Structures are given as structure tokens and as C-alpha cells.
Amino acid sequence: MISQLLNKILFIDIETVGISSTYKKFSSDYSELDLQFVKYLDWFTKRFPEDSELSIDQIFESRAALVPEFAKIICVSAGVVDKEGELKKMSYFNSDEKVLLEEVNKLLNRVNGPGFSICGHNVKNFDIPMIAKRMMINGIKPSSILPSYDTKPWEIRAIDTKEIWQYGQFGAISSLELMCISMGIPTPKSDEISGDKIHHLFWNENKYDLIKEYCEKDVDTVFEVVKKIKNL
């Protein structure tokens, strides 16, 4: 199912937050972008009907992190398999997104030549486009390991465990947590921290180490998933 060698896979996960701490600050600092956010409010409420009763402030704080134009990346964790078969992890955490993404781009360029593939859960629909768009917004040319508009589907150098678990069933339930529990793999999720809490933990509590640890756990988990699949 997964033909790529383990030592030719870059396991990756990212954490994002809204580009500003609050909607009020966002509307003040990014007035033109705010007009676009208001324009797309209907999109948010249709995509997340459970938010239909929330204020615009609450929608921004809970959902802006999911949309590249209104988000920023605060942490990128990656892992590669060493000669002993162990996962060696590295994390990039910086409140200055451009500095962070420049370092991430160097990593992507390093693994581009040796024929690596990027691997993550929902990596094709979230992590990769988020990284690429945020790089361009910050004036950085994305590494060519990332797919572009003209990359053919079979040429995309990415292994998406969500796609693997869907098994061609479009719209199938396929969260990483459900996949792990079903396969008997420890899940990285906990009551202490989850993706919807990252914005608050970053902007209001400065829990940087906790966010980094959470990001690295997802890298560990996807690695365990891929190992188990390859051993079937």
C-alpha cells in the first residue's frame, strides 16, 4: 500500500492560529483583509453550521486558523527515520512566521533532491496548501517538493494517511484519532489540548512548549500508522 521506503519519508505536522489574537485586533491591523473575512462569513457558517449562533469575534477565534488567508503558522514539526529505524524529530516554533517558514523551506529543499515524500494526516488538503500559501504571502518561493497547480495527481510527492484510510470512499469518516483507535495505535489527543484550543493557548496563555509537544505527538502518531500499514 505504501511503497516509499521509511527513510525516504518526511513526516510532518503543523499548528496554526488566527493571524491576530482577536477579531477586533484583526479588523484594526488588517482592514482590507477584514472586508474579505466578513464577505466569507456565510462560507464559515455553511461549512460549520454549529457556529451559526456565534458572534463574528467567536468565529474568527475558532475558525480563522483553518483558512490560509486569515491564519498564520506557529509551529511545524517534522521527523525522518535514521539508520537505526528510529524517528528523529525537529520542530520549528516562532511567533515570526516568515522566519519560521524560511527555516521550513530550507528543510523541504534539503529533502527534495534525495527523493523524499511528505507524509501527514490530511496533508494534501491542509498542511501542504497552508504551508505553500503562507510562504507566498510572506514573500517566500515554496520548495518544488510541494505540488503546484500543474502537478499531476500521480506526481504529488505526498503520502496522506487520511486518503489511505478513506480507501477511495469520498466523505468517509477519517480522523486521525478514529484511525488510531481502530488500529490499536495510541492516539495523540487528550483533554488538555486539542486543535481548537491552539489559538487560545498561543495568544492568551503563551503555552509554546505545550503546543510544540502536541505537534510532535502527531508526527509520532503518523509514523506509527505508516509503520503498521507497511508491515501488513
C-alpha positions as CSV (number, residue, x, y, z in Angstrom):
1,M,0.0,0.0,0.0
2,I,2.9,2.4,0.8
3,S,5.8,1.6,-1.4
4,Q,8.0,4.5,-0.3
5,L,10.9,3.5,2.0
6,L,10.5,4.7,5.6
7,N,13.9,6.5,5.4
8,K,12.6,8.5,2.4
9,I,9.6,9.9,4.1
10,L,9.4,13.3,5.8
11,F,6.7,13.1,8.4
12,I,5.2,16.5,9.1
13,D,2.5,18.3,11.1
14,I,1.7,22.0,11.6
15,E,-0.2,24.1,14.1
16,T,-1.9,27.3,13.1
17,V,-3.8,30.1,14.8
18,G,-5.8,33.1,13.7
19,I,-3.4,35.8,12.3
20,S,-4.4,38.1,15.2
21,S,-5.3,37.4,18.8
22,T,-8.8,38.8,18.5
23,Y,-11.2,39.8,15.7
24,K,-11.0,43.4,17.0
25,K,-7.3,43.5,16.6
26,F,-7.5,41.7,13.2
27,S,-10.0,44.3,11.9
28,S,-7.7,47.1,13.0
29,D,-4.4,45.6,11.8
30,Y,-5.7,44.1,8.5
31,S,-8.6,46.3,7.5
32,E,-8.7,45.2,3.8
33,L,-8.4,41.5,4.8
34,D,-11.2,42.0,7.3
35,L,-13.6,43.1,4.5
36,Q,-12.8,39.7,2.9
37,F,-13.4,37.9,6.2
38,V,-16.8,39.5,6.5
39,K,-17.6,38.6,2.9
40,Y,-16.9,35.0,3.6
41,L,-18.9,34.7,6.9
42,D,-21.6,32.8,5.0
43,W,-19.0,30.3,3.9
44,F,-17.9,29.7,7.5
45,T,-21.4,29.2,8.8
46,K,-22.3,26.8,6.0
47,R,-19.1,24.9,6.5
48,F,-19.6,24.9,10.3
49,P,-23.3,25.0,10.9
50,E,-22.7,24.6,14.6
51,D,-21.2,28.1,14.6
52,S,-24.4,29.7,13.3
53,E,-25.2,31.3,16.6
54,L,-21.7,32.5,17.3
55,S,-20.6,36.2,17.0
56,I,-18.1,37.2,14.4
57,D,-15.5,37.5,17.2
58,Q,-16.0,33.9,18.2
59,I,-16.0,32.6,14.6
60,F,-12.7,34.4,14.0
61,E,-11.0,32.9,17.1
62,S,-12.3,29.4,16.4
63,R,-12.1,29.1,12.6
64,A,-9.6,31.6,11.2
65,A,-6.7,29.2,11.8
66,L,-8.2,26.8,9.2
67,V,-8.0,29.3,6.3
68,P,-4.5,30.3,5.0
69,E,-5.6,33.9,4.2
70,F,-6.7,34.5,7.8
71,A,-4.2,32.3,9.6
72,K,-0.6,32.0,10.5
73,I,1.6,29.0,11.1
74,I,3.3,29.0,14.6
75,C,4.8,25.5,14.7
76,V,6.0,22.9,12.2
77,S,7.2,19.6,13.4
78,A,8.9,17.1,11.2
79,G,10.5,13.7,11.5
80,V,12.9,11.5,9.5
81,V,13.9,7.9,10.1
82,D,17.5,7.3,10.9
83,K,19.8,4.3,10.1
84,E,18.6,2.6,13.2
85,G,15.0,2.9,12.2
86,E,14.2,5.5,14.8
87,L,12.3,8.7,14.2
88,K,14.4,11.8,14.6
89,K,12.2,14.8,15.1
90,M,12.8,18.5,14.7
91,S,10.4,21.4,15.4
92,Y,10.3,25.0,14.2
93,F,8.4,27.3,16.5
94,N,8.5,31.1,16.1
95,S,5.9,33.9,16.5
96,D,7.6,35.5,13.5
97,E,6.0,33.4,10.8
98,K,8.4,34.4,8.0
99,V,11.4,33.3,10.0
100,L,9.8,30.0,10.8
101,L,8.8,29.4,7.1
102,E,12.2,30.2,5.8
103,E,13.7,27.5,8.0
104,V,11.0,25.1,7.0
105,N,11.6,25.8,3.3
106,K,15.3,25.0,3.8
107,L,14.3,21.6,5.2
108,L,12.0,21.0,2.3
109,N,14.7,21.9,-0.2
110,R,17.2,19.5,1.6
111,V,14.9,16.5,1.2
112,N,13.7,17.5,-2.3
113,G,16.8,16.2,-4.1
114,P,17.1,12.8,-2.3
115,G,13.6,11.8,-3.4
116,F,11.6,12.1,-0.2
117,S,7.9,12.2,0.1
118,I,6.0,14.3,2.6
119,C,3.6,12.4,4.9
120,G,0.9,13.5,7.2
121,H,-2.8,13.2,8.0
122,N,-4.9,15.3,5.7
123,V,-1.5,16.7,4.5
124,K,-2.7,17.2,0.9
125,N,-5.8,19.3,1.9
126,F,-4.4,21.2,4.8
127,D,-0.7,21.2,5.7
128,I,0.7,21.4,2.2
129,P,-1.6,24.2,0.9
130,M,-1.3,26.1,4.2
131,I,2.5,26.0,4.1
132,A,2.7,26.9,0.4
133,K,0.1,29.8,0.6
134,R,1.6,31.2,3.8
135,M,5.1,31.1,2.2
136,M,3.9,33.1,-0.8
137,I,2.0,35.6,1.4
138,N,5.4,36.0,3.3
139,G,7.3,36.5,0.0
140,I,8.9,33.1,0.0
141,K,9.1,30.9,-3.0
142,P,7.9,27.4,-1.9
143,S,10.2,24.5,-2.4
144,S,9.5,22.5,-5.5
145,I,8.8,19.4,-3.4
146,L,5.4,20.9,-2.8
147,P,2.8,20.3,-5.6
148,S,1.8,23.2,-7.8
149,Y,-1.3,23.9,-9.9
150,D,0.0,21.8,-12.8
151,T,1.3,18.9,-10.8
152,K,-0.4,15.7,-12.0
153,P,-2.1,13.7,-9.2
154,W,0.3,10.8,-9.6
155,E,3.3,13.1,-9.4
156,I,2.4,14.6,-6.0
157,R,5.1,13.6,-3.6
158,A,2.9,13.2,-0.6
159,I,1.5,10.3,1.4
160,D,-1.8,11.2,3.0
161,T,-2.9,8.8,5.7
162,K,-6.4,10.3,5.6
163,E,-6.7,9.2,1.9
164,I,-5.3,5.8,2.8
165,W,-7.9,5.3,5.5
166,Q,-10.8,6.6,3.2
167,Y,-9.8,3.9,0.8
168,G,-11.5,5.7,-2.1
169,Q,-14.7,6.4,-0.1
170,F,-15.2,10.1,-0.6
171,G,-16.5,11.8,2.6
172,A,-15.8,8.8,4.8
173,I,-15.1,9.4,8.5
174,S,-11.4,9.5,8.7
175,S,-10.0,11.4,11.6
176,L,-6.5,10.5,12.8
177,E,-7.9,9.7,16.3
178,L,-10.5,7.3,14.9
179,M,-8.0,5.7,12.6
180,C,-5.6,5.1,15.5
181,I,-8.2,3.7,17.9
182,S,-9.4,1.4,15.2
183,M,-5.9,0.1,14.5
184,G,-4.9,-0.2,18.1
185,I,-2.4,2.7,17.9
186,P,-2.1,5.2,20.9
187,T,-3.9,8.4,20.0
188,P,-2.1,11.8,20.5
189,K,-5.3,13.5,21.5
190,S,-6.0,14.5,25.2
191,D,-8.4,16.6,27.2
192,E,-5.6,19.0,28.0
193,I,-5.0,20.2,24.4
194,S,-6.7,19.8,21.0
195,G,-6.6,21.7,17.7
196,D,-9.4,24.0,18.6
197,K,-7.5,25.2,21.7
198,I,-4.3,26.2,20.0
199,H,-5.4,29.7,19.2
200,H,-6.2,30.5,22.9
201,L,-3.1,28.6,24.2
202,F,-0.8,30.6,21.9
203,W,-2.3,34.1,22.1
204,N,-3.6,34.1,25.7
205,E,-1.5,31.6,27.7
206,N,1.8,31.5,25.9
207,K,1.9,27.7,26.2
208,Y,4.5,27.4,23.5
209,D,6.2,24.2,24.8
210,L,2.8,22.5,25.1
211,I,1.9,23.4,21.5
212,K,5.2,22.1,20.3
213,E,4.8,18.9,22.2
214,Y,1.3,18.4,20.8
215,C,2.6,19.0,17.2
216,E,5.4,16.4,17.7
217,K,3.0,13.8,19.0
218,D,1.0,14.0,15.8
219,V,4.3,13.3,13.9
220,D,5.0,10.3,16.1
221,T,1.5,9.0,15.6
222,V,1.5,9.2,11.8
223,F,4.9,7.5,11.8
224,E,3.4,4.6,13.9
225,V,0.4,4.4,11.5
226,V,2.7,4.2,8.4
227,K,4.9,1.6,10.0
228,K,1.9,-0.6,10.9
229,I,0.5,-0.3,7.3
230,K,3.8,-1.1,5.7
231,N,4.1,-4.2,7.9
232,L,0.7,-5.6,6.9
